[in-house]
Amino acid sequence: MEQATTATGQRPPRDYEALRAELASRSGSLSRRLAQVAQFFLNHPEEVAINTLVQLAAQAQVPPATITRFAKELGFAGFAELQAVFRERLLGPRLPYVSRIESRRPSGEPTLADGDLDHPDLVFGGMVQAAMQSLLRIDEALDRQALARFVEVLDAAEMIHIAAARGAFGLGSYAFYGMAKIGRRVSLIDNLGAMRAEQVAAIGSSDVLLAMTFDDYTPETVEIARMAARNGRQVLVITDNELSPVAGLARHVLYVNEARLGHLRSQVPAMIVCQAIIVSLARRSRTASTPN
């Protein structure tokens, strides 16, 4: 069947990677509502593949008509044609993501949608489920070459400066602790006394800024990344998708999509990514210090 075309005569994205690239190129140009849909779709591709339009609208907190308008904005005839791109993403030689989730969940274990927040045991089960979803997602999606480049840049840096606040603060402080323990020169840009500009100014030309922020995108972290980029400093970013306001500022980006339970985000996959980076840096340090 002939696909629809956009107002400019371009055909809609033919696969998920093309869709991601299209949305990244439109970053900043979509309306607030359409950008909200784009963020949700990129953060929850499995849910988009298997849920109905009404269910997705409720999860994304937009009217169903907004999702239809989003699909047509990208050149699709409607939501069904857009959803087909996400469904195709799930097909392949490996067991589909949803089946893998179900095979790991004990019978009767609560899902993110049916946990009763008045019962701690159900909350716990929901959080475990969210972590499992996120781990399977990151195992499938993380760009291993980008991870290797991340480690190379950090290894070559004279000093590593970390910016992470609010929900990402625990992640950033752990990265600071881990890198300090393996002997790396590292600082945590904590904005103490509202002096983030002064802290950014201390980033040297041979240093690197590692910024971490997710879906609600802490304004202070975004500003720190922008200041460092304006100063010509190397910026590395760990964030959730291509529409993140810090993605375009970075030399290299690692995308980590994390499942949610209510307003809480599972931090398990991002923590594992940080641990992989720290262990890899430690290994390089030992190798470099070993005499021939």
Secondary structure, DSSP 8 states (H G I E B T S, - for coil): ------TTS----SSHHHHHHHHHHTTTTS-HHHHHHHHHHHH-HHHHHHS-HHHHHHHHTS-HHHHHHHHHHTT-SSHHHHHHHHHHHH-SSS--HHHHHHHHS-TT---TTT--TT-HHHHHHHHHHHHHHHHHHHHHH--HHHHHHHHHHHHH-S-EEEEE-GGGHHHHHHHHHHHHHTT--EEE---GGG-HHHHHHT--TT-EEEEE--TT--HHHHHHHHHHHHTT-EEEEEESSTTSTTGGG-SEEEE----EETTEE--HHHHHHHHHHHHHHHHHHHHHHS--
